[in-house]
Amino acid sequence: MALLLVANGYSLVRRSIKPDRTSVVQQKDDKVKVKKEDLPETIKKTLEGDAFKGWAVANAYKMSNGEYEVELKKGTNAQSIKFDKDGKVK
């Protein structure tokens, strides 16, 4: 009898700690990949400045809130820069 109670309790615990996969899907839907050429002019000008000299745009995304995220690469280094709706670095 005790063994059945322990097994049933374990089963309930396993069901309650399953990862929530819907939240992961929602996070991916919050941003849409865009081409480098489709970025706003203000962002392009910022990325062409001295602060990002030598960095190449690997990926660019438009967020559902109108902001942008740009992934940059320089050799083996990588960084992600977020821009507000006006194209200014956050």
C-alpha positions in Angstrom: 0.0 0.0 0.0 2.8 2.4 0.9 4.5 1.6 -2.3 1.4 2.6 -4.3 1.2 5.9 -2.4 4.9 6.7 -3.2 4.5 5.8 -6.9 1.3 7.9 -7.2 3.0 10.8 -5.5 6.0 10.6 -7.8 3.7 10.6 -10.8 2.0 13.7 -9.6 5.3 15.5 -9.0 6.6 14.6 -12.5 3.5 16.0 -14.1 3.7 19.3 -12.2 7.3 20.0 -13.2 7.1 19.6 -16.9 8.5 22.6 -18.8 6.0 25.0 -20.3 6.7 24.8 -24.0 4.2 27.4 -25.0 6.2 30.1 -23.4 9.2 29.2 -25.5 7.1 29.4 -28.7 5.7 32.8 -27.6 9.2 34.2 -27.1 10.2 33.2 -30.7 7.0 34.8 -32.0 7.9 38.1 -30.3 10.5 38.9 -33.0 10.6 38.5 -36.7 13.9 38.2 -38.7 14.5 41.1 -41.1 17.2 41.7 -43.7 20.0 44.0 -42.9 18.9 46.2 -45.8 15.4 46.6 -44.2 16.7 48.1 -40.9 15.8 51.7 -40.3 18.3 54.3 -41.6 19.2 55.4 -38.0 20.2 51.9 -37.1 22.3 51.5 -40.2 24.1 54.7 -39.6 24.8 53.7 -36.0 26.2 50.3 -37.1 28.4 52.1 -39.7 30.0 54.3 -37.0 33.3 53.9 -35.3 31.8 52.1 -32.3 30.9 49.1 -34.5 33.8 49.2 -36.9 34.8 45.7 -38.1 31.5 44.2 -36.8 29.2 42.5 -39.4 25.5 42.0 -39.0 24.8 38.3 -38.5 21.1 38.5 -37.9 18.5 41.3 -37.4 15.1 41.1 -35.8 12.1 43.4 -35.4 10.4 42.9 -32.0 6.7 43.0 -31.6 7.0 46.2 -29.6 8.6 48.0 -32.6 12.2 47.8 -31.3 15.1 46.0 -33.0 17.7 43.5 -32.0 20.8 43.1 -34.1 23.3 40.3 -33.7 26.9 41.2 -34.7 30.0 39.1 -35.3 33.7 40.1 -35.5 35.9 37.0 -35.9 35.0 34.6 -33.1 33.3 37.4 -31.1 29.6 38.0 -31.1 27.3 40.5 -29.5 23.7 41.5 -29.5 22.6 45.1 -29.6 19.1 46.3 -28.9 17.7 49.5 -30.5 14.6 51.4 -29.4 11.8 52.4 -31.8 13.7 55.5 -32.8 16.8 53.5 -33.7 18.9 54.5 -30.6 21.0 51.9 -28.8 19.3 50.8 -25.6 
